[in-house]
C-alpha cells in the first residue's frame, strides 16, 4: 500500500461528496480523506499502486481541481 497526496479545491462537504462517490467505487483505493483545515484541501489516498494521474482524472471529471503534491 502507498499513500498519495493531492492539492485540491474540495473545500466543502458537497464538493467532497461529488468526488467521493467515484473514489469509493475504485477497486485500487483502500481509503481516502480530505483535510478541510489545510489551506490546500489535501486529499490523501491509501491505495494499491494506482497511478496518481488516474486520481487526478477522477477528480477533474467531477469538475474539481486536483494535482499531486510530490
Backbone as a printed PyTorch tensor [residue, N CA C, xyz], in Angstrom:
tensor([[[  0.8450,  -1.1830,   0.0000],
         [  0.0000,   0.0000,   0.0000],
         [  0.8880,   1.2430,   0.0000]],

        [[  0.3930,   2.2790,  -0.6530],
         [  1.0940,   3.5520,  -0.6350],
         [  0.0780,   4.6620,  -0.4110]],

        [[  0.5750,   5.8250,  -0.0310],
         [ -0.2760,   6.9850,   0.1950],
         [  0.0750,   8.0480,  -0.8330]],

        [[ -0.9500,   8.4990,  -1.5470],
         [ -0.7980,   9.6000,  -2.4920],
         [ -1.4160,  10.8450,  -1.8700]],

        [[ -0.8220,  12.0050,  -2.1470],
         [ -1.2890,  13.2680,  -1.5710],
         [ -1.5050,  14.2700,  -2.7000]],

        [[ -2.6540,  14.9490,  -2.6660],
         [ -3.0300,  15.8740,  -3.7290],
         [ -3.5250,  17.1960,  -3.1650]],

        [[ -3.2180,  18.2690,  -3.8720],
         [ -3.8040,  19.5790,  -3.6110],
         [ -5.1020,  19.6360,  -4.4040]],

        [[ -6.1990,  20.1070,  -3.7630],
         [ -7.4910,  20.1460,  -4.4380],
         [ -8.2230,  21.4510,  -4.1190]],

        [[ -9.3770,  21.6100,  -4.7330],
         [-10.2870,  22.6870,  -4.3540],
         [-11.5710,  22.0920,  -3.7750]],

        [[-11.4440,  20.9500,  -3.1150],
         [-12.5720,  20.3040,  -2.4410],
         [-12.7590,  20.9730,  -1.0820]],

        [[-13.4040,  22.1220,  -1.0890],
         [-13.4260,  22.9960,   0.0860],
         [-14.6590,  22.8570,   0.9700]],

        [[-15.5720,  21.9390,   0.6290],
         [-16.7440,  21.7480,   1.4900],
         [-17.3080,  20.3390,   1.2860]],

        [[-18.2840,  19.9820,   2.1090],
         [-18.8020,  18.6140,   2.0820],
         [-19.5300,  18.2850,   0.7760]],

        [[-20.1400,  19.2470,   0.1230],
         [-20.8040,  18.9810,  -1.1540],
         [-19.7890,  18.5750,  -2.2120]],

        [[-18.7070,  19.3370,  -2.2990],
         [-17.6600,  19.0100,  -3.2790],
         [-17.0480,  17.6410,  -2.9870]],

        [[-16.7870,  17.3820,  -1.7220],
         [-16.2200,  16.0870,  -1.3360],
         [-17.1860,  14.9660,  -1.7080]],

        [[-18.4690,  15.1700,  -1.4850],
         [-19.4680,  14.1700,  -1.8390],
         [-19.5240,  13.9120,  -3.3330]],

        [[-19.3810,  14.9810,  -4.1290],
         [-19.3880,  14.8330,  -5.5860],
         [-18.2730,  13.9000,  -6.0520]],

        [[-17.1210,  13.9980,  -5.4260],
         [-15.9540,  13.1950,  -5.8060],
         [-15.9590,  11.8430,  -5.0890]],

        [[-16.4390,  11.8400,  -3.8620],
         [-16.3940,  10.6360,  -3.0330],
         [-17.0650,   9.4260,  -3.6440]],

        [[-18.1750,   9.6450,  -4.3100],
         [-18.8760,   8.5150,  -4.9290],
         [-17.9800,   7.7980,  -5.9380]],

        [[-17.1660,   8.5530,  -6.6540],
         [-16.2600,   7.9650,  -7.6520],
         [-15.0510,   7.2990,  -6.9840]],

        [[-14.5480,   7.9110,  -5.9250],
         [-13.4010,   7.3330,  -5.2290],
         [-13.7890,   6.0520,  -4.4990]],

        [[-14.9950,   6.0180,  -3.9430],
         [-15.4430,   4.8510,  -3.1740],
         [-15.5690,   3.5920,  -4.0160]],

        [[-15.8540,   3.7290,  -5.3000],
         [-16.0470,   2.5270,  -6.1310],
         [-14.7790,   2.0730,  -6.8520]],

        [[-13.7040,   2.8580,  -6.7320],
         [-12.4500,   2.4740,  -7.4010],
         [-11.8320,   1.2920,  -6.6670]],

        [[-11.5670,   0.1950,  -7.3710],
         [-11.0460,  -1.0050,  -6.7030],
         [ -9.6410,  -0.8500,  -6.1210]],

        [[ -8.8570,   0.1080,  -6.6210],
         [ -7.4940,   0.2730,  -6.1290],
         [ -7.3730,   1.2070,  -4.9350]],

        [[ -8.4630,   1.8940,  -4.5900],
         [ -8.4350,   2.8420,  -3.4790],
         [ -8.9580,   2.1570,  -2.2280]],

        [[ -8.0980,   2.0580,  -1.2340],
         [ -8.4460,   1.3880,   0.0180],
         [ -9.1400,   2.3600,   0.9810]],

        [[ -8.6200,   3.5810,   1.0590],
         [ -9.1450,   4.5820,   1.9870],
         [ -8.7670,   5.9580,   1.4720]],

        [[ -9.5950,   6.9720,   1.7630],
         [ -9.2780,   8.3330,   1.3390],
         [ -9.9000,   9.3290,   2.3190]],

        [[ -9.3290,  10.5420,   2.3570],
         [ -9.9110,  11.6210,   3.1540],
         [ -9.4290,  12.9540,   2.6170]],

        [[-10.1770,  14.0020,   2.9670],
         [ -9.8280,  15.3690,   2.5840],
         [ -9.6740,  16.1760,   3.8580]],

        [[ -8.5760,  16.8940,   3.9780],
         [ -8.3040,  17.7390,   5.1360],
         [ -8.7830,  19.1570,   4.8330]],

        [[ -9.9760,  19.5050,   5.3120],
         [-10.5410,  20.8360,   5.0710],
         [ -9.8630,  21.9190,   5.9040]],

        [[ -9.0630,  21.5270,   6.8860],
         [ -8.3470,  22.5000,   7.7150],
         [ -7.0200,  22.9200,   7.0930]],

        [[ -6.5890,  22.2020,   6.0880],
         [ -5.3550,  22.5290,   5.3690],
         [ -5.6820,  23.5320,   4.2690]],

        [[ -4.8220,  24.5120,   4.0580],
         [ -5.0800,  25.5400,   3.0390],
         [ -5.1250,  24.9610,   1.6270]],

        [[ -4.5500,  23.7880,   1.4240],
         [ -4.5610,  23.1300,   0.1120],
         [ -5.6730,  22.0860,  -0.0240]],

        [[ -6.5530,  21.9940,   0.9870],
         [ -7.6340,  20.9880,   0.9630],
         [ -7.0860,  19.6400,   0.5000]],

        [[ -6.1240,  19.1390,   1.2380],
         [ -5.3510,  17.9670,   0.8490],
         [ -6.2100,  16.7010,   0.8200]],

        [[ -6.1350,  16.0180,  -0.3110],
         [ -6.7510,  14.7060,  -0.4930],
         [ -5.6530,  13.6690,  -0.3140]],

        [[ -5.8620,  12.7460,   0.6310],
         [ -4.9120,  11.6520,   0.8480],
         [ -5.6050,  10.3510,   0.4710]],

        [[ -4.8890,   9.5360,  -0.2730],
         [ -5.4540,   8.2760,  -0.7430],
         [ -4.5070,   7.1340,  -0.4150]],

        [[ -5.0130,   6.1610,   0.3400],
         [ -4.2880,   4.9190,   0.5940],
         [ -4.7130,   3.9660,  -0.5160]],

        [[ -3.7380,   3.4780,  -1.2670],
         [ -4.0890,   2.7270,  -2.4750],
         [ -3.1570,   1.5600,  -2.7300]],

        [[ -3.5610,   0.7810,  -3.6940],
         [ -2.7740,  -0.3710,  -4.1350],
         [ -2.1120,  -0.0500,  -5.4680]],

        [[ -1.0980,   0.7920,  -5.4240],
         [ -0.2760,   1.1140,  -6.5910],
         [ -1.0600,   1.6260,  -7.8000]],

        [[ -1.8990,   2.6300,  -7.5880],
         [ -2.5710,   3.2390,  -8.7340],
         [ -1.7850,   4.4700,  -9.1800]],

        [[ -1.9610,   4.8280, -10.4070],
         [ -1.2640,   5.9710, -10.9960],
         [ -1.8930,   7.2670, -10.4820]],

        [[ -1.0910,   8.1870,  -9.9680],
         [ -1.6310,   9.4660,  -9.4930],
         [ -2.4480,  10.1990, -10.5590]],

        [[ -2.0800,  10.0500, -11.8190],
         [ -2.8250,  10.7020, -12.8980],
         [ -4.2640,  10.1820, -12.9640]],

        [[ -4.4650,   8.9440, -12.5690],
         [ -5.8110,   8.3660, -12.5620],
         [ -6.6860,   9.0610, -11.5170]],

        [[ -6.1300,   9.3290, -10.3450],
         [ -6.8630,  10.0470,  -9.2990],
         [ -7.1600,  11.4660,  -9.7580]],

        [[ -6.1580,  12.1180, -10.3330],
         [ -6.3660,  13.4820, -10.8380],
         [ -7.5060,  13.5100, -11.8520]],

        [[ -7.5580,  12.5190, -12.7170],
         [ -8.5970,  12.4500, -13.7470],
         [ -9.9780,  12.2410, -13.1250]],

        [[-10.0730,  11.3890, -12.1100],
         [-11.3540,  11.1530, -11.4330],
         [-11.8900,  12.4580, -10.8530]],

        [[-11.0270,  13.1880, -10.1530],
         [-11.4460,  14.4400,  -9.5170],
         [-11.7870,  15.4860, -10.5810]],

        [[-10.9650,  15.5910, -11.6030],
         [-11.2160,  16.5680, -12.6690],
         [-12.5080,  16.2530, -13.4220]],

        [[-12.8050,  14.9910, -13.6420],
         [-14.0500,  14.6110, -14.3160],
         [-15.2810,  14.9650, -13.4970]],

        [[-15.1120,  15.0780, -12.1800],
         [-16.2130,  15.5020, -11.3200],
         [-16.3290,  17.0260, -11.2900]],

        [[-15.3720,  17.7140, -11.9330],
         [-15.4500,  19.1610, -12.0530],
         [-14.5810,  19.9410, -11.0920]],

        [[-13.5870,  19.2860, -10.5070],
         [-12.7580,  19.9530,  -9.4990],
         [-11.2620,  19.8660,  -9.8390]],

        [[-10.4840,  20.6910,  -9.1540],
         [ -9.0280,  20.7400,  -9.3410],
         [ -8.3610,  19.6840,  -8.4790]],

        [[ -7.3340,  19.0560,  -9.0290],
         [ -6.5630,  18.0550,  -8.2920],
         [ -5.1710,  17.9450,  -8.9070]],

        [[ -4.1400,  18.0940,  -8.0770],
         [ -2.7550,  17.9840,  -8.5360],
         [ -1.9370,  17.2980,  -7.4510]],

        [[ -1.1870,  16.2830,  -7.8450],
         [ -0.3690,  15.5480,  -6.8840],
         [  0.6700,  16.4760,  -6.2540]],

        [[  0.8520,  16.3090,  -4.9510],
         [  1.9250,  17.0010,  -4.2210],
         [  3.0800,  16.0250,  -4.1120]],

        [[  4.1970,  16.3950,  -4.6880],
         [  5.3660,  15.4820,  -4.6920],
         [  6.2350,  15.6810,  -3.5010]]])
